Amino acid sequence: MDQRIIDLYDQYTHQPLSRQDFIKKLTLLTGSLTAALAVLPHIEVNGAKAAITDTDNLFIETISYAGVNGTMQGYLARPEKKGKYPAVVIIHENRGLNAHIEDVARRAAKAGFLALAPNILSPLGPLPQNDDELRAKFSTLKPDENLENFKRAFDFLDTRKDCNASYGCLGFCWGGAMANQLAVNLPRLKAAVPFYGRQPAAADVPRIKAALQLHYGGLDQRVNEGIPAYEAALKENKIEYEIFVYEGVNHAFHNDTAPARYNEAAARLAWERSMAFLHKKLGA
């Protein structure tokens, strides 16, 4: 697919453009409204396209805990066998908790972790099903409250008998940026794995105690412009990190519900690296 179309969709979902302006620009790129509408199913996120990890040998639970601005809800998955497990908080993109992120939590549980995927939008009450309206909800959130609500996820995990208090996090896009912020602001975090997430300010890097594994799509210019300053600060402060840039792939390459941007080979490799890293840092 024409990279300009994928870049336009990235602009639409992150700046964001209005739906009307997006369709106008897409029409100009494709040559007609008919062609633009034909392209849409190939670039827009579609939960029906997600890989579905089965729940065999898993324990699944819907949980809630007190957030700073209301009740936080989340999806929890772990191996079915009773015991204490290292915990990984899974952090969604800018659409809230959805079927794809729940599937990611099941994948992490299959790998031997207690996986918790909170929904940052849950304190806002009933939510729309439309992606555009869900993204709009994010504009009403406050960054300091978001950070506190994810920090409280670890406090909730502290209360569970199936958690061994060895903590990591794994986030995508908006969630990748949050994973970086948790690395800065949660000293007990042992490992953070941000996928194509905005980087923290260089001045905040000395506060990081966690080991980092960073994943980026080579074509993701918007996010990748922050890599040099971040890497320089990590080196200067002797923070343990790994960085992987997957050449020729886009932002959201791990998301199998985004057909035009998903890259199966890169997604599989990044996931294998992530699980190996988290096992090494958290145990299993």
C-alpha angles and dihedrals in degrees: 000000000000106000089220089065092051091047090050091052090050089052090048094052099042111032085026121232118199115257089246094053091045092054091047092053092043089052090054091051096046097039100239143032089247091056091045092053090048091055096048098081089055096054106032122086112260119185091201089070094058121118108245117219111205123238095230110140091004133117111219127192139169108222139184136197137175114277127193092254102028141314116332117211129196149172117246128194132173139153112294093236111095116245143095117296137186108255130230121189109214113211121204132220124256094294100069126240111338140163092277094056091045086055090051088053090053090050090053090048090051086055090057104266135123098239123197121186111188122195112229090196096056096093088061094070126229110014133209120249093220114100093218092054092045091054089048088057088062090065088066094056124097117226094222091052091047091054093047092049092054092045087054089057087071091049088054091050089052088066095055124097090211094061123085094196094246101132138199137154136214122195141176128213103316085014091050089058089048090051088056090049092050089052088056097043107033111066094185092059108111100189138014126191112191118186113206092330130156112261126242121247113282089237090062096051096087088066093063115111098166127090111246134215111188125197124192137172111236093226094050098104095163094062099027094063087077096055101087096054092044094049092047091053092047091052093045092052094042093238114168109244146150123204128198124185113190106211120224095015131109139233109286092027090149095056108096091192091067101072101188095046101036114103112191097198095048092043092052093047093046091049093049090050092047095051093046090050094048092048090051094049101036104027122226 
